[in-house]
Amino acid sequence: MKKVKKVKGFVMNKKTGHTSYVFKQEYDLINSLGFTHNKNDISDKKKLKHNINPNDNSNCYVKTKIERQRFNTYREKDKYKDYRIHKEDRSLISELIKKDKKRR
């Protein structure tokens, strides 16, 4: 069996080209939340109070639907090491993750 590298934190989604926050990995399947700057880019999204990139003041949106994809869809990048979910946005992120757990 092929060894699967653990993916965690903020990573690049190679399919969408956007930043994703990986919060759960089971073998080679990953659950993540996608983020974007473009409000027209996705239909179901919520605006965050603070950008996930501490060096960027533009608006940031989180997808309300959890992405489930294989681990090789994601690529870790050094530039995402400083990204974080601001404490004022943590309740929204937690709510989206909990809602997804209830759905399954």
N, CA and C atoms as an extended XYZ file, in Angstrom:
312
Properties=species:S:1:pos:R:3:atomname:S:1:resname:S:1:resid:I:1 pbc="F F F"
N         0.837       -1.185        0.000 N   MET     1
C         0.000        0.000        0.000 CA  MET     1
C         0.879        1.244        0.000 C   MET     1
N         0.517        2.204       -0.826 N   LYS     2
C         1.274        3.435       -0.954 CA  LYS     2
C         1.098        4.303        0.289 C   LYS     2
N         2.202        4.846        0.794 N   LYS     3
C         2.139        5.705        1.970 CA  LYS     3
C         1.583        7.077        1.587 C   LYS     3
N         0.645        7.556        2.387 N   VAL     4
C         0.009        8.840        2.133 CA  VAL     4
C         0.588        9.873        3.091 C   VAL     4
N         1.072       10.988        2.521 N   LYS     5
C         1.633       12.065        3.334 CA  LYS     5
C         0.491       12.825        4.007 C   LYS     5
N         0.640       13.092        5.288 N   LYS     6
C        -0.360       13.874        6.024 CA  LYS     6
C        -0.324       15.322        5.557 C   LYS     6
N        -1.489       15.874        5.332 N   VAL     7
C        -1.629       17.272        4.924 CA  VAL     7
C        -2.403       17.971        6.021 C   VAL     7
N        -1.969       19.169        6.407 N   LYS     8
C        -2.670       19.890        7.469 CA  LYS     8
C        -2.503       21.388        7.299 C   LYS     8
N        -3.410       22.136        7.910 N   GLY     9
C        -3.327       23.594        7.884 CA  GLY     9
C        -3.737       24.196        6.556 C   GLY     9
N        -3.163       25.341        6.218 N   PHE    10
C        -3.483       26.038        4.979 CA  PHE    10
C        -2.625       25.501        3.847 C   PHE    10
N        -3.269       25.139        2.757 N   VAL    11
C        -2.593       24.569        1.598 CA  VAL    11
C        -3.222       25.127        0.321 C   VAL    11
N        -2.572       24.868       -0.814 N   MET    12
C        -3.094       25.269       -2.123 CA  MET    12
C        -3.905       24.120       -2.704 C   MET    12
N        -5.127       24.409       -3.154 N   ASN    13
C        -5.934       23.423       -3.855 CA  ASN    13
C        -5.571       23.536       -5.325 C   ASN    13
N        -4.968       22.494       -5.896 N   LYS    14
C        -4.495       22.547       -7.272 CA  LYS    14
C        -5.635       22.637       -8.282 C   LYS    14
N        -6.808       22.126       -7.948 N   LYS    15
C        -7.953       22.176       -8.880 CA  LYS    15
C        -8.564       23.569       -8.962 C   LYS    15
N        -8.725       24.228       -7.811 N   THR    16
C        -9.386       25.535       -7.794 CA  THR    16
C        -8.395       26.691       -7.851 C   THR    16
N        -7.164       26.469       -7.441 N   GLY    17
C        -6.164       27.531       -7.394 CA  GLY    17
C        -6.311       28.430       -6.177 C   GLY    17
N        -7.168       28.045       -5.239 N   HIS    18
C        -7.413       28.843       -4.045 CA  HIS    18
C        -6.801       28.185       -2.815 C   HIS    18
N        -6.716       28.965       -1.766 N   THR    19
C        -6.231       28.468       -0.493 CA  THR    19
C        -7.327       27.644        0.179 C   THR    19
N        -6.935       26.544        0.807 N   SER    20
C        -7.873       25.714        1.555 CA  SER    20
C        -7.316       25.470        2.948 C   SER    20
N        -8.223       25.277        3.893 N   TYR    21
C        -7.844       24.938        5.256 CA  TYR    21
C        -8.224       23.484        5.499 C   TYR    21
N        -7.225       22.612        5.625 N   VAL    22
C        -7.454       21.197        5.859 CA  VAL    22
C        -7.690       20.986        7.340 C   VAL    22
N        -8.829       20.380        7.690 N   PHE    23
C        -9.128       20.141        9.096 CA  PHE    23
C        -9.291       18.660        9.417 C   PHE    23
N        -9.355       17.803        8.414 N   LYS    24
C        -9.483       16.370        8.683 CA  LYS    24
C        -8.934       15.572        7.509 C   LYS    24
N        -8.176       14.514        7.813 N   GLN    25
C        -7.667       13.621        6.779 CA  GLN    25
C        -7.870       12.184        7.227 C   GLN    25
N        -8.538       11.415        6.385 N   GLU    26
C        -8.716        9.991        6.610 CA  GLU    26
C        -8.089        9.272        5.431 C   GLU    26
N        -6.963        8.636        5.688 N   TYR    27
C        -6.199        7.950        4.642 CA  TYR    27
C        -5.877        8.921        3.519 C   TYR    27
N        -6.438        8.727        2.320 N   ASP    28
C        -6.097        9.635        1.219 CA  ASP    28
C        -7.215       10.636        0.905 C   ASP    28
N        -8.262       10.687        1.738 N   LEU    29
C        -9.337       11.667        1.552 CA  LEU    29
C        -9.204       12.803        2.560 C   LEU    29
N        -9.386       14.022        2.070 N   ILE    30
C        -9.189       15.205        2.898 CA  ILE    30
C       -10.450       16.047        2.907 C   ILE    30
N       -10.810       16.539        4.084 N   ASN    31
C       -11.900       17.499        4.239 CA  ASN    31
C       -11.275       18.869        4.465 C   ASN    31
N       -11.757       19.849        3.713 N   SER    32
C       -11.188       21.188        3.847 CA  SER    32
C       -12.235       22.251        3.546 C   SER    32
N       -11.916       23.466        3.973 N   LEU    33
C       -12.713       24.652        3.656 CA  LEU    33
C       -11.926       25.497        2.666 C   LEU    33
N       -12.600       25.980        1.627 N   GLY    34
C       -11.942       26.807        0.619 CA  GLY    34
C       -12.144       28.288        0.895 C   GLY    34
N       -11.145       29.086        0.549 N   PHE    35
C       -11.185       30.535        0.738 CA  PHE    35
C       -10.937       31.233       -0.593 C   PHE    35
N       -11.502       32.421       -0.762 N   THR    36
C       -11.291       33.198       -1.979 CA  THR    36
C       -11.395       34.694       -1.655 C   THR    36
N       -10.876       35.524       -2.562 N   HIS    37
C       -10.997       36.977       -2.437 CA  HIS    37
C       -12.139       37.509       -3.293 C   HIS    37
N       -12.518       36.749       -4.293 N   ASN    38
C       -13.503       37.192       -5.270 CA  ASN    38
C       -14.905       36.802       -4.827 C   ASN    38
N       -15.754       37.779       -4.563 N   LYS    39
C       -17.094       37.464       -4.081 CA  LYS    39
C       -17.960       36.828       -5.172 C   LYS    39
N       -17.607       36.988       -6.433 N   ASN    40
C       -18.362       36.380       -7.526 CA  ASN    40
C       -17.850       34.987       -7.880 C   ASN    40
N       -16.764       34.579       -7.267 N   ASP    41
C       -16.098       33.335       -7.620 CA  ASP    41
C       -16.918       32.095       -7.249 C   ASP    41
N       -17.616       32.134       -6.156 N   ILE    42
C       -18.412       30.997       -5.705 CA  ILE    42
C       -19.763       31.491       -5.215 C   ILE    42
N       -20.765       30.640       -5.321 N   SER    43
C       -22.110       31.083       -4.963 CA  SER    43
C       -22.384       31.002       -3.459 C   SER    43
N       -22.035       29.910       -2.831 N   ASP    44
C       -22.304       29.732       -1.400 CA  ASP    44
C       -21.063       30.061       -0.589 C   ASP    44
N       -21.041       31.275       -0.061 N   LYS    45
C       -19.874       31.696        0.713 CA  LYS    45
C       -20.299       32.715        1.759 C   LYS    45
N       -19.425       32.886        2.742 N   LYS    46
C       -19.654       33.890        3.776 CA  LYS    46
C       -18.400       34.742        3.900 C   LYS    46
N       -18.616       36.023        4.147 N   LYS    47
C       -17.498       36.943        4.289 CA  LYS    47
C       -16.922       36.837        5.693 C   LYS    47
N       -15.601       36.770        5.755 N   LEU    48
C       -14.905       36.758        7.040 CA  LEU    48
C       -14.678       38.189        7.502 C   LEU    48
N       -14.562       38.386        8.795 N   LYS    49
C       -14.273       39.711        9.346 CA  LYS    49
C       -12.823       40.115        9.080 C   LYS    49
N       -11.942       39.103        9.020 N   HIS    50
C       -10.513       39.347        8.807 CA  HIS    50
C        -9.987       38.378        7.760 C   HIS    50
N        -9.054       38.846        6.959 N   ASN    51
C        -8.434       38.010        5.944 CA  ASN    51
C        -7.570       36.936        6.611 C   ASN    51
N        -7.506       35.760        6.003 N   ILE    52
C        -6.669       34.680        6.556 CA  ILE    52
C        -5.185       34.988        6.383 C   ILE    52
N        -4.861       35.858        5.425 N   ASN    53
C        -3.489       36.302        5.214 CA  ASN    53
C        -3.275       37.570        6.027 C   ASN    53
N        -2.429       37.535        7.043 N   PRO    54
C        -2.242       38.715        7.896 CA  PRO    54
C        -1.639       39.916        7.163 C   PRO    54
N        -1.068       39.702        5.983 N   ASN    55
C        -0.449       40.792        5.218 CA  ASN    55
C        -1.374       41.342        4.134 C   ASN    55
N        -2.634       40.933        4.142 N   ASP    56
C        -3.589       41.339        3.107 CA  ASP    56
C        -4.829       41.930        3.771 C   ASP    56
N        -5.240       43.112        3.353 N   ASN    57
C        -6.405       43.773        3.938 CA  ASN    57
C        -7.669       43.630        3.090 C   ASN    57
N        -7.593       42.925        1.960 N   SER    58
C        -8.767       42.787        1.100 CA  SER    58
C        -9.775       41.820        1.728 C   SER    58
N       -10.999       41.836        1.191 N   ASN    59
C       -12.045       40.947        1.705 CA  ASN    59
C       -11.683       39.484        1.457 C   ASN    59
N       -12.120       38.644        2.356 N   CYS    60
C       -11.862       37.206        2.249 CA  CYS    60
C       -13.176       36.473        2.507 C   CYS    60
N       -13.456       35.478        1.681 N   TYR    61
C       -14.694       34.709        1.791 CA  TYR    61
C       -14.363       33.242        1.991 C   TYR    61
N       -15.220       32.537        2.737 N   VAL    62
C       -15.062       31.102        2.960 CA  VAL    62
C       -16.246       30.396        2.315 C   VAL    62
N       -15.967       29.291        1.640 N   LYS    63
C       -17.040       28.485        1.066 CA  LYS    63
C       -17.803       27.820        2.205 C   LYS    63
N       -19.109       27.739        2.068 N   THR    64
C       -19.916       27.121        3.121 CA  THR    64
C       -20.026       25.607        2.938 C   THR    64
N       -19.596       25.101        1.808 N   LYS    65
C       -19.628       23.656        1.561 CA  LYS    65
C       -18.219       23.076        1.726 C   LYS    65
N       -18.129       22.001        2.481 N   ILE    66
C       -16.846       21.345        2.720 CA  ILE    66
C       -16.379       20.643        1.448 C   ILE    66
N       -15.102       20.783        1.126 N   GLU    67
C       -14.508       20.090       -0.014 CA  GLU    67
C       -13.966       18.750        0.458 C   GLU    67
N       -14.266       17.680       -0.272 N   ARG    68
C       -13.725       16.350        0.015 CA  ARG    68
C       -12.987       15.875       -1.230 C   ARG    68
N       -11.668       15.801       -1.121 N   GLN    69
C       -10.873       15.419       -2.284 CA  GLN    69
C        -9.694       14.565       -1.842 C   GLN    69
N        -9.048       13.962       -2.831 N   ARG    70
C        -7.872       13.132       -2.549 CA  ARG    70
C        -6.700       14.019       -2.116 C   ARG    70
N        -5.786       13.441       -1.353 N   PHE    71
C        -4.665       14.203       -0.796 CA  PHE    71
C        -3.783       14.827       -1.872 C   PHE    71
N        -3.683       14.208       -3.046 N   ASN    72
C        -2.793       14.758       -4.072 CA  ASN    72
C        -3.399       15.972       -4.793 C   ASN    72
N        -4.605       16.375       -4.398 N   THR    73
C        -5.221       17.590       -4.935 CA  THR    73
C        -4.618       18.823       -4.254 C   THR    73
N        -3.990       18.626       -3.113 N   TYR    74
C        -3.473       19.733       -2.309 CA  TYR    74
C        -1.955       19.792       -2.355 C   TYR    74
N        -1.443       21.002       -2.302 N   ARG    75
C         0.006       21.208       -2.307 CA  ARG    75
C         0.347       22.168       -1.181 C   ARG    75
N         1.276       21.759       -0.341 N   GLU    76
C         1.708       22.637        0.750 CA  GLU    76
C         2.665       23.686        0.191 C   GLU    76
N         2.517       24.905        0.675 N   LYS    77
C         3.391       25.996        0.231 CA  LYS    77
C         3.883       26.755        1.451 C   LYS    77
N         5.133       27.189        1.378 N   ASP    78
C         5.717       27.941        2.487 CA  ASP    78
C         4.983       29.243        2.750 C   ASP    78
N         4.433       29.853        1.698 N   LYS    79
C         3.812       31.164        1.883 CA  LYS    79
C         2.559       31.103        2.757 C   LYS    79
N         2.022       29.929        3.005 N   TYR    80
C         0.827       29.793        3.828 CA  TYR    80
C         1.140       29.558        5.303 C   TYR    80
N         2.396       29.542        5.670 N   LYS    81
C         2.788       29.282        7.063 CA  LYS    81
C         2.249       30.326        8.028 C   LYS    81
N         2.125       31.578        7.573 N   ASP    82
C         1.657       32.667        8.443 CA  ASP    82
C         0.140       32.836        8.428 C   ASP    82
N        -0.549       32.125        7.560 N   TYR    83
C        -2.001       32.259        7.482 CA  TYR    83
C        -2.630       31.756        8.771 C   TYR    83
N        -3.766       32.379        9.150 N   ARG    84
C        -4.454       31.959       10.364 CA  ARG    84
C        -5.916       32.373       10.276 C   ARG    84
N        -6.718       31.734       11.086 N   ILE    85
C        -8.114       32.110       11.217 CA  ILE    85
C        -8.192       33.031       12.423 C   ILE    85
N        -8.622       34.251       12.199 N   HIS    86
C        -8.707       35.241       13.269 CA  HIS    86
C        -9.715       34.794       14.326 C   HIS    86
N        -9.484       35.156       15.568 N   LYS    87
C       -10.355       34.707       16.655 CA  LYS    87
C       -11.801       35.153       16.467 C   LYS    87
N       -12.025       36.271       15.771 N   GLU    88
C       -13.394       36.729       15.517 CA  GLU    88
C       -14.104       35.887       14.458 C   GLU    88
N       -13.355       35.123       13.672 N   ASP    89
C       -13.935       34.266       12.627 CA  ASP    89
C       -13.975       32.790       13.021 C   ASP    89
N       -13.370       32.433       14.128 N   ARG    90
C       -13.305       31.017       14.533 CA  ARG    90
C       -14.674       30.393       14.756 C   ARG    90
N       -15.618       31.165       15.291 N   SER    91
C       -16.953       30.605       15.530 CA  SER    91
C       -17.637       30.237       14.206 C   SER    91
N       -17.467       31.050       13.174 N   LEU    92
C       -18.037       30.746       11.864 CA  LEU    92
C       -17.419       29.476       11.283 C   LEU    92
N       -16.099       29.373       11.356 N   ILE    93
C       -15.407       28.192       10.830 CA  ILE    93
C       -15.835       26.946       11.596 C   ILE    93
N       -15.901       27.038       12.916 N   SER    94
C       -16.332       25.901       13.739 CA  SER    94
C       -17.763       25.492       13.393 C   SER    94
N       -18.615       26.469       13.172 N   GLU    95
C       -20.011       26.206       12.820 CA  GLU    95
C       -20.109       25.451       11.489 C   GLU    95
N       -19.317       25.844       10.491 N   LEU    96
C       -19.327       25.167        9.192 CA  LEU    96
C       -18.841       23.726        9.315 C   LEU    96
N       -17.818       23.506       10.135 N   ILE    97
C       -17.287       22.156       10.324 CA  ILE    97
C       -18.294       21.296       11.073 C   ILE    97
N       -18.921       21.833       12.115 N   LYS    98
C       -19.926       21.082       12.877 CA  LYS    98
C       -21.139       20.751       12.016 C   LYS    98
N       -21.573       21.702       11.187 N   LYS    99
C       -22.710       21.475       10.299 CA  LYS    99
C       -22.428       20.322        9.347 C   LYS    99
N       -21.200       20.250        8.871 N   ASP   100
C       -20.814       19.171        7.960 CA  ASP   100
C       -20.830       17.817        8.670 C   ASP   100
N       -20.373       17.795        9.917 N   LYS   101
C       -20.371       16.532       10.683 CA  LYS   101
C       -21.792       16.014       10.889 C   LYS   101
N       -22.747       16.916       11.100 N   LYS   102
C       -24.141       16.517       11.283 CA  LYS   102
C       -24.734       15.988        9.982 C   LYS   102
N       -24.293       16.514        8.870 N   ARG   103
C       -24.813       16.125        7.554 CA  ARG   103
C       -24.425       14.697        7.189 C   ARG   103
N       -23.297       14.206        7.704 N   ARG   104
C       -22.810       12.867        7.316 CA  ARG   104
C       -23.366       11.793        8.174 C   ARG   104
